[in-house]
Amino acid sequence: EWLTRITEALAKHDANNPETPSAPYAVNLIVHKSNDRLDEDLATIVEFQVPIVITSLGARADVNEAIHSYGGIVLHDVINNKFAKKAVEKGADGLIAVAAGAGGHAGTLSPFALIQEIREWFDGPVLLSGSIAHGRSVLAAQAAGADLAYIGSAFIATEEANADQGYKQMIVDSTASDIVYSNLFT
């Protein structure tokens, strides 16, 4: 339903505004074997020809090939240089360096160290994620060698997000010292 709404709204915008076409959008796809919806979700992504797909929790050549079959781009979440190399070997077009301070699938490495290690061998698109919530952080990500800054948690607190109001307020009220890493869940 969301992909139908998104593609119809963007097509309408593009038809009415040919001088300012819409930007590409992305969806997240967990490719880990525990995702029992992977095949169905991937088929939907291919059907709608989602322009950018962000994959995480395991790089998979077959998933990348399916997305590339229609010209889609794959950006893969990585928390260290080892996983970055695996992702590129399996066909990812770019990397999202998930550094310390990131929400969700958080890494623990310094963003400076992680970007430096990746840039030693990879000149493709690199996005930096982790504690980025304002312009100063975006500038720092660029200075560190990232092409783009990847902001996630800050948008949970927006009016548009359908998260629980208590969760939104927790995001607003929390500080860096409130981040807890756990192997209990991801």
PAKE-920569 format. One record per atom (N, C-alpha, C, CB): atom name; chain; z, x negated, y. Coordinates in steps of 0.001 Angstrom, whole numbers, plus 500000, padded with zeros to 6 digits. Atoms other than C-alpha are relative to their C-alpha. Glycine has a CB too. Example, Ala and Ser with C-alpha at 12.3 -4.5 7.8 and 13.67 -1.06 7.14 Angstrom:
2
- atom, mol, zz, xx, yy
- N, A, 500000, 499110, 498810
- CA, A, 507800, 487700, 495500
- C, A, 500000, 499100, 501200
- CB, A, 501246, 500992, 500027
- N, A, 499940, 500820, 498810
- CA, A, 507140, 486330, 498940
- C, A, 500730, 500770, 501090
- CB, A, 498585, 499586, 500462
//
This chain:
186
- atom, mol, zz, xx, yy
- N, A, 500000, 499179, 498805
- CA, A, 500000, 500000, 500000
- C, A, 500000, 499136, 501257
- CB, A, 501203, 500934, 499999
- N, A, 499954, 500865, 498820
- CA, A, 500879, 497214, 502429
- C, A, 498672, 499302, 500229
- CB, A, 501111, 498966, 499859
- N, A, 501274, 500700, 499826
- CA, A, 497666, 495322, 501762
- C, A, 498915, 500956, 500486
- CB, A, 499568, 499336, 498685
- N, A, 500955, 499010, 499497
- CA, A, 495660, 498497, 502319
- C, A, 500226, 500208, 501500
- CB, A, 500140, 501350, 499229
- N, A, 499689, 499812, 498579
- CA, A, 497452, 499090, 505634
- C, A, 499587, 498797, 500832
- CB, A, 501489, 500264, 500185
- N, A, 500314, 501222, 499255
- CA, A, 497043, 495476, 506709
- C, A, 498491, 499836, 500152
- CB, A, 500601, 498768, 499296
- N, A, 501447, 500235, 499925
- CA, A, 493346, 495189, 505843
- C, A, 499311, 501058, 500855
- CB, A, 499387, 499987, 498594
- N, A, 500606, 498948, 499168
- CA, A, 492480, 498551, 507436
- C, A, 500309, 499781, 501478
- CB, A, 500502, 501387, 499562
- N, A, 499632, 500230, 498601
- CA, A, 494405, 497759, 510641
- C, A, 499254, 498797, 500577
- CB, A, 501515, 499788, 500124
- N, A, 500703, 501184, 499508
- CA, A, 492842, 494307, 510931
- C, A, 498508, 500257, 500143
- CB, A, 500235, 498820, 499068
- N, A, 501429, 499658, 499903
- CA, A, 489337, 495644, 510240
- C, A, 499738, 500843, 501249
- CB, A, 499532, 500763, 498730
- N, A, 500139, 499158, 498805
- CA, A, 489826, 498276, 512958
- C, A, 500111, 499148, 501258
- CB, A, 501071, 501119, 500013
- N, A, 499841, 500896, 498851
- CA, A, 491096, 495647, 515397
- C, A, 498751, 499144, 500193
- CB, A, 501238, 499100, 499818
- N, A, 501168, 500884, 499903
- CA, A, 488185, 493319, 514613
- C, A, 498768, 500756, 500484
- CB, A, 499711, 499348, 498644
- N, A, 501143, 499192, 499567
- CA, A, 485626, 496124, 515065
- C, A, 500098, 500338, 501488
- CB, A, 499914, 501291, 499171
- N, A, 499800, 499629, 498598
- CA, A, 487141, 497105, 518418
- C, A, 500118, 498808, 500936
- CB, A, 501226, 500844, 500126
- N, A, 499780, 501200, 499183
- CA, A, 487712, 493527, 519612
- C, A, 499252, 498796, 499430
- CB, A, 501503, 499686, 500095
- N, A, 500741, 501115, 500621
- CA, A, 484900, 491271, 518385
- C, A, 500207, 498663, 500706
- CB, A, 498525, 500320, 499977
- N, A, 499780, 501246, 499264
- CA, A, 485729, 488723, 521100
- C, A, 501353, 499358, 499673
- CB, A, 499906, 500262, 501495
- N, A, 498688, 500534, 500388
- CA, A, 489292, 488321, 519804
- C, A, 500353, 500490, 498595
- CB, A, 501103, 500426, 501022
- N, A, 499723, 499542, 501370
- CA, A, 489276, 488715, 516018
- C, A, 501428, 499665, 499578
- CB, A, 499006, 499370, 499014
- N, A, 498643, 500200, 500508
- CA, A, 492531, 488924, 514120
- C, A, 500137, 498662, 499289
- CB, A, 500384, 501131, 499055
- N, A, 499693, 501236, 500715
- CA, A, 494182, 485857, 512680
- C, A, 500183, 500326, 498525
- CB, A, 501273, 499308, 500582
- N, A, 499755, 499737, 501423
- CA, A, 494488, 485453, 508910
- C, A, 501469, 500297, 499746
- CB, A, 499552, 498806, 499146
- N, A, 498632, 499710, 500406
- CA, A, 497582, 486762, 507190
- C, A, 500236, 499355, 498645
- CB, A, 500268, 501539, 499948
- N, A, 499642, 500639, 501263
- CA, A, 499436, 485456, 504155
- C, A, 500964, 500875, 499217
- CB, A, 500617, 498618, 500248
- N, A, 498998, 499380, 500861
- CA, A, 501426, 486745, 501220
- C, A, 500669, 498902, 499178
- CB, A, 499359, 501090, 499073
- N, A, 499262, 500918, 500865
- CA, A, 504069, 485000, 499129
- C, A, 499792, 500412, 498550
- CB, A, 501515, 499985, 500357
- N, A, 500174, 499744, 501428
- CA, A, 503553, 484683, 495385
- C, A, 500845, 499006, 499208
- CB, A, 498499, 499901, 499591
- N, A, 499192, 500852, 500874
- CA, A, 506238, 483348, 493064
- C, A, 499240, 499831, 498696
- CB, A, 501432, 500608, 499752
- N, A, 500826, 500254, 501181
- CA, A, 504327, 481687, 490234
- C, A, 500808, 499535, 498793
- CB, A, 498954, 498970, 500325
- N, A, 499124, 500385, 501108
- CA, A, 507312, 480851, 488042
- C, A, 499833, 500977, 498836
- CB, A, 501479, 499956, 500461
- N, A, 500172, 499173, 501206
- CA, A, 507157, 482163, 484459
- C, A, 500945, 501192, 499953
- CB, A, 500206, 499157, 498767
- N, A, 499074, 498868, 499972
- CA, A, 510098, 484461, 485232
- C, A, 499450, 501194, 500779
- CB, A, 501317, 499569, 500602
- N, A, 500603, 498907, 499239
- CA, A, 507866, 486556, 487514
- C, A, 499127, 500836, 499069
- CB, A, 499165, 499455, 501199
- N, A, 500749, 499174, 500950
- CA, A, 506788, 489307, 485137
- C, A, 498923, 500842, 500680
- CB, A, 500949, 500907, 499244
- N, A, 501048, 499297, 499259
- CA, A, 504565, 490790, 487878
- C, A, 498862, 499072, 500404
- CB, A, 500587, 500658, 501236
- N, A, 500953, 500984, 499502
- CA, A, 502529, 487612, 488394
- C, A, 498553, 500420, 499782
- CB, A, 500245, 498673, 499338
- N, A, 501392, 499649, 500272
- CA, A, 499318, 488769, 486700
- C, A, 499541, 501178, 500848
- CB, A, 499818, 500324, 498524
- N, A, 500338, 498817, 499204
- CA, A, 499366, 492152, 488444
- C, A, 499908, 499645, 501489
- CB, A, 501050, 501115, 499780
- N, A, 500014, 500394, 498593
- CA, A, 500219, 490633, 491832
- C, A, 498784, 499134, 500318
- CB, A, 501287, 499250, 500356
- N, A, 501159, 500859, 499779
- CA, A, 497520, 487977, 491486
- C, A, 498712, 500816, 500010
- CB, A, 499927, 498911, 498923
- N, A, 501188, 499136, 500020
- CA, A, 494927, 490622, 490585
- C, A, 499864, 500766, 501317
- CB, A, 500071, 500989, 498816
- N, A, 500019, 499277, 498724
- CA, A, 495886, 492568, 493721
- C, A, 499595, 499066, 501134
- CB, A, 501381, 500627, 500293
- N, A, 500356, 500995, 498986
- CA, A, 495646, 489426, 495848
- C, A, 498497, 499732, 499972
- CB, A, 500785, 498686, 499776
- N, A, 501438, 500247, 500135
- CA, A, 492150, 488743, 494491
- C, A, 499207, 501228, 500448
- CB, A, 499644, 499633, 498538
- N, A, 500690, 498765, 499607
- CA, A, 491104, 492389, 494935
- C, A, 499907, 500123, 501522
- CB, A, 500724, 501226, 499417
- N, A, 499977, 499880, 498546
- CA, A, 492122, 492339, 498617
- C, A, 499541, 498726, 500709
- CB, A, 501391, 500360, 500458
- N, A, 500438, 501281, 499454
- CA, A, 490940, 488751, 499108
- C, A, 500922, 499528, 501127
- CB, A, 498561, 500108, 500508
- N, A, 498992, 500443, 499042
- CA, A, 494136, 487749, 500854
- C, A, 499619, 498594, 500476
- CB, A, 501441, 500017, 499363
- N, A, 500493, 501278, 499488
- CA, A, 493164, 484859, 503162
- C, A, 500860, 498783, 499662
- CB, A, 499869, 500091, 501465
- N, A, 499089, 501114, 500263
- CA, A, 496260, 482699, 502644
- C, A, 501072, 500482, 499032
- CB, A, 500641, 499457, 501327
- N, A, 498966, 499661, 500975
- CA, A, 498585, 482743, 499651
- C, A, 500976, 498838, 499942
- CB, A, 499389, 500300, 498586
- N, A, 498935, 500991, 500050
- CA, A, 501904, 480912, 499725
- C, A, 500631, 500102, 498622
- CB, A, 501063, 500220, 501144
- N, A, 499462, 500000, 501350
- CA, A, 502920, 479960, 496212
- C, A, 501289, 499179, 499969
- CB, A, 498963, 499441, 498991
- N, A, 498734, 500726, 500118
- CA, A, 506337, 478768, 495105
- C, A, 500500, 500034, 498573
- CB, A, 501054, 500590, 500941
- N, A, 499306, 500104, 501283
- CA, A, 508446, 477794, 492111
- C, A, 499047, 499695, 498851
- CB, A, 500750, 501284, 499712
- N, A, 500892, 500473, 501049
- CA, A, 505810, 475972, 490088
- C, A, 498554, 500075, 500417
- CB, A, 500206, 500792, 498741
- N, A, 501418, 500020, 499643
- CA, A, 502254, 474917, 490856
- C, A, 499170, 500346, 498772
- CB, A, 499585, 498615, 500571
- N, A, 500832, 499572, 501133
- CA, A, 499596, 476555, 488680
- C, A, 498526, 499940, 500380
- CB, A, 500380, 501433, 499547
- N, A, 501426, 500144, 499744
- CA, A, 495949, 475543, 488577
- C, A, 499263, 501326, 499849
- CB, A, 499404, 498967, 499064
- N, A, 500703, 498734, 500208
- CA, A, 494873, 478955, 487218
- C, A, 500187, 500953, 501169
- CB, A, 500477, 500661, 498722
- N, A, 499749, 499158, 498826
- CA, A, 496490, 480751, 490148
- C, A, 499169, 499495, 501174
- CB, A, 501512, 500011, 500365
- N, A, 500778, 500579, 498906
- CA, A, 494900, 478355, 492639
- C, A, 498511, 500295, 499833
- CB, A, 500231, 498486, 500075
- N, A, 501414, 499723, 500252
- CA, A, 491492, 478806, 491005
- C, A, 499649, 501459, 500293
- CB, A, 499648, 499661, 498554
- N, A, 500248, 498581, 499725
- CA, A, 491766, 482602, 491214
- C, A, 499915, 500248, 501503
- CB, A, 501110, 500875, 499378
- N, A, 499989, 499826, 498545
- CA, A, 492566, 482413, 494924
- C, A, 498794, 499308, 500626
- CB, A, 501310, 499447, 500607
- N, A, 501168, 500705, 499487
- CA, A, 489830, 479865, 495557
- C, A, 498699, 500733, 499661
- CB, A, 499960, 498585, 499443
- N, A, 501230, 499320, 500436
- CA, A, 487305, 482121, 493750
- C, A, 499371, 500858, 501092
- CB, A, 500291, 500864, 498796
- N, A, 500540, 499184, 498908
- CA, A, 486921, 484278, 496876
- C, A, 500106, 499288, 501348
- CB, A, 500730, 501339, 500065
- N, A, 499880, 500766, 498767
- CA, A, 487574, 481537, 499448
- C, A, 501379, 499981, 500610
- CB, A, 499064, 500523, 500985
- N, A, 498628, 500011, 499498
- CA, A, 491328, 481989, 499828
- C, A, 500574, 498590, 500041
- CB, A, 500881, 500892, 499139
- N, A, 499304, 501277, 499828
- CA, A, 493642, 479162, 500822
- C, A, 501384, 500100, 499381
- CB, A, 500097, 499611, 501504
- N, A, 498678, 500049, 500628
- CA, A, 496754, 478157, 498863
- C, A, 500857, 498955, 500701
- CB, A, 499886, 499683, 498483
- N, A, 498968, 500887, 499473
- CA, A, 499794, 476681, 500574
- C, A, 501174, 500091, 499036
- CB, A, 500422, 500387, 501482
- N, A, 498953, 499982, 501018
- CA, A, 502529, 475641, 498156
- C, A, 501310, 499458, 500557
- CB, A, 499571, 499185, 498777
- N, A, 498655, 500445, 499628
- CA, A, 506283, 475404, 498850
- C, A, 500413, 498815, 499135
- CB, A, 501022, 501156, 499859
- N, A, 499491, 501162, 500735
- CA, A, 507692, 472002, 497903
- C, A, 501303, 499537, 500629
- CB, A, 498960, 498846, 499989
- N, A, 498722, 500489, 499490
- CA, A, 511175, 470539, 498201
- C, A, 500125, 498482, 499901
- CB, A, 501138, 500654, 499248
- N, A, 499980, 501458, 500070
- CA, A, 510319, 466905, 497423
- C, A, 498587, 499476, 499761
- CB, A, 500957, 499516, 498882
- N, A, 501306, 500639, 500124
- CA, A, 507448, 464447, 497136
- C, A, 499409, 500161, 498598
- CB, A, 500111, 498528, 500344
- N, A, 500462, 499818, 501382
- CA, A, 507232, 464783, 493336
- C, A, 499282, 501349, 499844
- CB, A, 501196, 499911, 499012
- N, A, 500607, 498676, 500109
- CA, A, 506539, 468519, 493567
- C, A, 498781, 500130, 500914
- CB, A, 501028, 501084, 500337
- N, A, 501156, 499991, 499102
- CA, A, 504166, 467942, 496497
- C, A, 498771, 499436, 499284
- CB, A, 500298, 499186, 501283
- N, A, 501122, 500608, 500727
- CA, A, 501998, 465650, 494370
- C, A, 499494, 500917, 498891
- CB, A, 500416, 498648, 499409
- N, A, 500408, 499064, 501060
- CA, A, 502004, 468146, 491477
- C, A, 499195, 501154, 500573
- CB, A, 501229, 500540, 499252
- N, A, 500683, 498859, 499396
- CA, A, 500958, 470974, 493779
- C, A, 498571, 499644, 500396
- CB, A, 500774, 500494, 501220
- N, A, 501342, 500417, 499583
- CA, A, 498011, 469049, 495211
- C, A, 499134, 499700, 498780
- CB, A, 500076, 498760, 500921
- N, A, 500744, 500278, 501234
- CA, A, 496967, 467820, 491736
- C, A, 499496, 501289, 499346
- CB, A, 500882, 499225, 499012
- N, A, 500380, 498728, 500618
- CA, A, 496846, 471449, 490603
- C, A, 499175, 500887, 500923
- CB, A, 501235, 500744, 499565
- N, A, 500956, 499298, 499165
- CA, A, 494680, 472510, 493541
- C, A, 500505, 500656, 501266
- CB, A, 499383, 500995, 499219
- N, A, 499526, 499430, 498737
- CA, A, 496922, 473525, 496452
- C, A, 499227, 499368, 501154
- CB, A, 501536, 499777, 500176
- N, A, 500747, 500478, 498835
- CA, A, 495080, 473223, 499766
- C, A, 500920, 499369, 501041
- CB, A, 499218, 501147, 500629
- N, A, 499037, 500506, 499043
- CA, A, 498203, 472516, 501791
- C, A, 501403, 500155, 499452
- CB, A, 499862, 500717, 501341
- N, A, 498617, 500029, 500466
- CA, A, 501942, 472064, 501488
- C, A, 500943, 500542, 501067
- CB, A, 500405, 498573, 499612
- N, A, 498908, 499592, 499127
- CA, A, 504986, 473725, 502979
- C, A, 501211, 499176, 499574
- CB, A, 500282, 501564, 499914
- N, A, 498857, 500867, 500284
- CA, A, 507707, 471082, 503108
- C, A, 501262, 500778, 500351
- CB, A, 499917, 498644, 500804
- N, A, 498791, 499192, 499826
- CA, A, 510884, 473110, 502600
- C, A, 501182, 499032, 500030
- CB, A, 500161, 501080, 498845
- N, A, 498982, 501024, 499800
- CA, A, 513549, 470833, 504036
- C, A, 501387, 500624, 500142
- CB, A, 499671, 499158, 501235
- N, A, 498617, 499547, 499829
- CA, A, 517308, 471060, 504570
- C, A, 500080, 501043, 501095
- CB, A, 500928, 498819, 500326
- N, A, 499797, 498957, 499013
- CA, A, 518409, 474162, 506415
- C, A, 499119, 501209, 499812
- CB, A, 499783, 499453, 501342
- N, A, 500881, 498858, 500229
- CA, A, 515708, 476435, 505065
- C, A, 500748, 501093, 499257
- CB, A, 498746, 499577, 499213
- N, A, 499451, 498880, 500757
- CA, A, 516633, 479885, 503832
- C, A, 499199, 500169, 498719
- CB, A, 499983, 501309, 500839
- N, A, 500770, 499721, 501210
- CA, A, 515407, 481304, 500541
- C, A, 499991, 498827, 499045
- CB, A, 498585, 500371, 500356
- N, A, 500175, 501099, 500955
- CA, A, 514043, 478559, 498312
- C, A, 500229, 498679, 500727
- CB, A, 498576, 500036, 499345
- N, A, 499658, 501096, 499107
- CA, A, 515848, 475814, 500192
- C, A, 499940, 498637, 499341
- CB, A, 501357, 500214, 500554
- N, A, 499941, 501392, 500397
- CA, A, 515366, 472110, 499913
- C, A, 501233, 499365, 500623
- CB, A, 498715, 499246, 500418
- N, A, 498821, 500688, 499474
- CA, A, 518040, 469562, 500673
- C, A, 499654, 498698, 500707
- CB, A, 500971, 499721, 498883
- N, A, 500392, 501261, 499380
- CA, A, 516032, 466624, 502014
- C, A, 499867, 500138, 501510
- CB, A, 498688, 499506, 499406
- N, A, 500237, 500057, 498561
- CA, A, 515860, 465595, 505641
- C, A, 498540, 500337, 500274
- CB, A, 500362, 498599, 500574
- N, A, 501395, 499698, 499691
- CA, A, 512718, 467036, 507231
- C, A, 499221, 498742, 500373
- CB, A, 499921, 501014, 501134
- N, A, 500681, 501231, 499603
- CA, A, 511905, 463604, 508669
- C, A, 499596, 499173, 498785
- CB, A, 500895, 499172, 500921
- N, A, 500305, 500765, 501211
- CA, A, 512100, 461877, 505288
- C, A, 498929, 500698, 499170
- CB, A, 501268, 499795, 499160
- N, A, 500944, 499260, 500834
- CA, A, 510197, 464625, 503462
- C, A, 498590, 499947, 500571
- CB, A, 500445, 501449, 499854
- N, A, 501329, 500050, 499378
- CA, A, 507311, 464772, 505942
- C, A, 499434, 498584, 499914
- CB, A, 500067, 500464, 501480
- N, A, 500476, 501388, 500050
- CA, A, 507081, 460961, 506058
- C, A, 499481, 499660, 498608
- CB, A, 501126, 499026, 500398
- N, A, 500442, 500304, 501369
- CA, A, 506853, 460690, 502263
- C, A, 498690, 500711, 499666
- CB, A, 501084, 500403, 498988
- N, A, 501224, 499251, 500286
- CA, A, 504194, 463384, 502034
- C, A, 498825, 499417, 500780
- CB, A, 500183, 501494, 500345
- N, A, 501078, 500524, 499158
- CA, A, 502145, 461946, 504912
- C, A, 499534, 498610, 499566
- CB, A, 500454, 499953, 501445
- N, A, 500445, 501304, 500490
- CA, A, 502005, 458549, 503179
- C, A, 498768, 500122, 499112
- CB, A, 501122, 499315, 499233
- N, A, 501123, 499848, 500931
- CA, A, 499423, 459978, 500732
- C, A, 499171, 501269, 500229
- CB, A, 500519, 500000, 498590
- N, A, 500694, 498720, 499846
- CA, A, 498380, 463482, 501900
- C, A, 499643, 500234, 501461
- CB, A, 500867, 501159, 499469
- N, A, 500415, 499738, 498622
- CA, A, 496315, 464199, 505011
- C, A, 499545, 501438, 500207
- CB, A, 498888, 499057, 500392
- N, A, 500325, 498582, 499873
- CA, A, 495793, 467918, 504365
- C, A, 501051, 500727, 500821
- CB, A, 499871, 500645, 498623
- N, A, 499051, 499220, 499209
- CA, A, 497662, 470743, 506068
- C, A, 501426, 499932, 499453
- CB, A, 499550, 501438, 500059
- N, A, 498579, 500030, 500356
- CA, A, 501447, 470326, 506042
- C, A, 500758, 500838, 501019
- CB, A, 500554, 498527, 499953
- N, A, 499128, 499172, 499185
- CA, A, 503881, 472905, 507355
- C, A, 501425, 499560, 499722
- CB, A, 499800, 501526, 499702
- N, A, 498604, 500380, 500187
- CA, A, 507556, 472145, 507896
- C, A, 500879, 501230, 500144
- CB, A, 500420, 498907, 501012
- N, A, 499071, 498886, 500020
- CA, A, 510266, 474659, 507057
- C, A, 501417, 499472, 499905
- CB, A, 499695, 500953, 498834
- N, A, 498590, 500365, 500077
- CA, A, 514004, 474431, 507575
- C, A, 500634, 499917, 501368
- CB, A, 500164, 498684, 499283
- N, A, 499267, 499959, 498732
- CA, A, 516180, 475358, 510554
- C, A, 499081, 500043, 501213
- CB, A, 500910, 498804, 500106
- N, A, 500930, 499889, 498877
- CA, A, 513177, 476128, 512745
- C, A, 500081, 501432, 500533
- CB, A, 498525, 499630, 499569
- N, A, 499826, 498665, 499440
- CA, A, 513943, 479026, 515060
- C, A, 499715, 500057, 501499
- CB, A, 501401, 500482, 499736
- N, A, 500306, 499996, 498566
- CA, A, 512880, 477984, 518574
- C, A, 498953, 498927, 500296
- CB, A, 501290, 499761, 500848
- N, A, 501072, 500904, 499603
- CA, A, 510281, 475995, 520479
- C, A, 500317, 498531, 499841
- CB, A, 499644, 500254, 501395
- N, A, 499627, 501419, 500156
- CA, A, 512210, 472717, 520412
- C, A, 499807, 499544, 498564
- CB, A, 501464, 499770, 500429
- N, A, 500173, 500343, 501416
- CA, A, 512170, 472795, 516612
- C, A, 498525, 499922, 499624
- CB, A, 500711, 501028, 499112
- N, A, 501445, 500043, 500256
- CA, A, 508450, 473554, 516561
- C, A, 499446, 498663, 500493
- CB, A, 499267, 501194, 500700
- N, A, 500445, 501280, 499449
- CA, A, 507838, 470535, 518787
- C, A, 500456, 498832, 499121
- CB, A, 500532, 499824, 501431
- N, A, 499479, 501055, 500873
- CA, A, 510053, 468370, 516545
- C, A, 499214, 499934, 498695
- CB, A, 501490, 500232, 499707
- N, A, 500800, 499974, 501228
- CA, A, 508100, 469488, 513464
- C, A, 498668, 499310, 500225
- CB, A, 499776, 501448, 499523
- N, A, 501265, 500651, 499662
- CA, A, 504871, 468430, 515155
- C, A, 500183, 498500, 500154
- CB, A, 499421, 500592, 501284
- N, A, 499743, 501423, 499776
- CA, A, 506344, 465109, 516256
- C, A, 500271, 499272, 498692
- CB, A, 501178, 499816, 500951
- N, A, 499689, 500613, 501301
- CA, A, 507524, 464466, 512688
- C, A, 498755, 499835, 499134
- CB, A, 501034, 500843, 499255
- N, A, 501238, 500153, 500766
- CA, A, 503951, 464813, 511413
- C, A, 499495, 501267, 499344
- CB, A, 500194, 498980, 498960
- N, A, 500461, 498728, 500564
- CA, A, 503661, 468473, 510407
- C, A, 498894, 500577, 500884
- CB, A, 501182, 501013, 499865
- N, A, 501044, 499322, 499239
- CA, A, 500615, 470459, 511437
- C, A, 500513, 501301, 500601
- CB, A, 498792, 500274, 499114
- N, A, 499456, 498713, 499576
- CA, A, 502569, 473686, 511739
- C, A, 501485, 500073, 499674
- CB, A, 499244, 501162, 499326
- N, A, 498601, 499694, 500298
- CA, A, 506164, 474855, 511885
- C, A, 500023, 501341, 499282
- CB, A, 500886, 500029, 501307
- N, A, 499923, 498802, 500839
- CA, A, 507121, 477505, 509337
- C, A, 501339, 500666, 500252
- CB, A, 499822, 499653, 498481
- N, A, 498779, 499292, 499626
- CA, A, 509641, 480028, 510590
- C, A, 500139, 501224, 499117
- CB, A, 499988, 500398, 501502
- N, A, 499793, 498854, 500869
- CA, A, 511147, 482549, 508203
- C, A, 501241, 500790, 500344
- CB, A, 500077, 499554, 498586
- N, A, 498738, 499270, 499874
- CA, A, 514814, 483484, 508445
- C, A, 500183, 500648, 501364
- CB, A, 501151, 499075, 499732
- N, A, 499823, 499439, 498663
- CA, A, 514722, 484040, 512208
- C, A, 499330, 501362, 500131
- CB, A, 499445, 499045, 501048
- N, A, 500716, 498727, 499907
- CA, A, 512268, 486905, 511686
- C, A, 500678, 501122, 499207
- CB, A, 498578, 499823, 499510
- N, A, 499281, 498962, 500747
- CA, A, 514616, 488724, 509299
- C, A, 500774, 500896, 500968
- CB, A, 500965, 499363, 498960
- N, A, 499173, 499256, 499045
- CA, A, 516688, 489784, 512309
- C, A, 499178, 500844, 500977
- CB, A, 500870, 499039, 500777
- N, A, 500818, 499231, 499065
- CA, A, 513741, 491420, 514090
- C, A, 500039, 501491, 499701
- CB, A, 498567, 499509, 499966
- N, A, 500067, 498546, 500145
- CA, A, 513359, 495137, 514646
- C, A, 499008, 500394, 498899
- CB, A, 499600, 500654, 501338
- N, A, 501046, 499669, 500964
- CA, A, 510226, 495117, 512461
- C, A, 500405, 499764, 498551
- CB, A, 498774, 499206, 500301
- N, A, 499582, 500315, 501371
- CA, A, 511968, 493660, 509405
- C, A, 500784, 501171, 499414
- CB, A, 500857, 498704, 499969
- N, A, 499310, 498871, 500634
- CA, A, 513223, 496216, 506906
- C, A, 501264, 499571, 499258
- CB, A, 499062, 500704, 499038
- N, A, 498747, 500471, 500608
- CA, A, 516325, 494210, 505972
- C, A, 501163, 500868, 500465
- CB, A, 500262, 498510, 500357
- N, A, 498774, 499287, 499667
- CA, A, 519769, 495791, 505993
- C, A, 500557, 499480, 501335
- CB, A, 501050, 499841, 498865
- N, A, 499493, 500376, 498677
- CA, A, 521343, 495806, 509475
- C, A, 501129, 498969, 499907
- CB, A, 500493, 501241, 500744
- N, A, 498926, 500978, 500179
- CA, A, 524408, 493917, 508195
- C, A, 499456, 498604, 499718
- CB, A, 500920, 500431, 498868
- N, A, 500635, 501293, 500299
- CA, A, 522162, 491160, 506818
- C, A, 499374, 499418, 501271
- CB, A, 498920, 500160, 498887
- N, A, 500599, 500454, 498743
- CA, A, 520284, 490980, 510114
- C, A, 501067, 499407, 500921
- CB, A, 499273, 501165, 500706
- N, A, 498932, 500476, 499123
- CA, A, 523554, 490602, 512020
- C, A, 500579, 498685, 499492
- CB, A, 501108, 501052, 500115
- N, A, 499511, 501254, 500576
- CA, A, 524715, 487894, 509614
- C, A, 499076, 498843, 500387
- CB, A, 500106, 500113, 498459
- N, A, 500958, 501041, 499599
- CA, A, 521533, 485926, 510398
- C, A, 500275, 499586, 501452
- CB, A, 498523, 500507, 499840
- N, A, 499757, 500273, 498581
- CA, A, 522229, 486225, 514130
- C, A, 501313, 499253, 500213
- CB, A, 500012, 501305, 500793
- N, A, 498667, 500566, 499797
- CA, A, 525910, 485318, 513824
- C, A, 500222, 498650, 499325
- CB, A, 501019, 500960, 499505
- N, A, 499766, 501204, 500800
- CA, A, 525544, 482407, 511383
- C, A, 499587, 498729, 500713
- CB, A, 499262, 500098, 498696
- N, A, 500347, 501336, 499509
- CA, A, 525363, 478710, 512116
- C, A, 499553, 499154, 498809
- CB, A, 501214, 499331, 500745
- N, A, 500459, 500894, 501063
- CA, A, 524021, 475759, 510146
- C, A, 501084, 499751, 498955
- CB, A, 499543, 498675, 500592
- N, A, 498918, 500265, 500959
- CA, A, 527425, 475219, 508555
- C, A, 500252, 501179, 499064
- CB, A, 501282, 499661, 500744
- N, A, 499843, 498830, 500862
- CA, A, 527231, 478712, 507028
- C, A, 499015, 500012, 498824
- CB, A, 499825, 501260, 500819
- N, A, 500979, 500044, 501091
- CA, A, 524312, 477764, 504749
- C, A, 500685, 499505, 498733
- CB, A, 498791, 499086, 500364
- N, A, 499402, 500350, 501282
- CA, A, 525414, 477641, 501107
- C, A, 498882, 499846, 498975
- CB, A, 501039, 501076, 499543
- N, A, 500971, 500222, 501072
- CA, A, 523306, 476140, 498336
- C, A, 500618, 500382, 498678
- CB, A, 499524, 498536, 499970
- N, A, 499463, 499526, 501265
- CA, A, 523696, 477707, 494924
- C, A, 498910, 499989, 498944
- CB, A, 500594, 501409, 500151
- N, A, 500913, 499879, 501127
- CA, A, 522057, 477492, 491511
- C, A, 500150, 501363, 499332
- CB, A, 500248, 498879, 498986
- N, A, 499748, 498699, 500592
- CA, A, 523382, 480983, 490748
- C, A, 498789, 500912, 500140
- CB, A, 501219, 500643, 500640
- N, A, 501196, 499188, 499780
- CA, A, 520360, 482735, 492261
- C, A, 499137, 499308, 501036
- CB, A, 500366, 501447, 500456
- N, A, 500907, 500584, 499017
- CA, A, 517342, 481906, 494391
- C, A, 499466, 501087, 500896
- CB, A, 498846, 499248, 499319
//
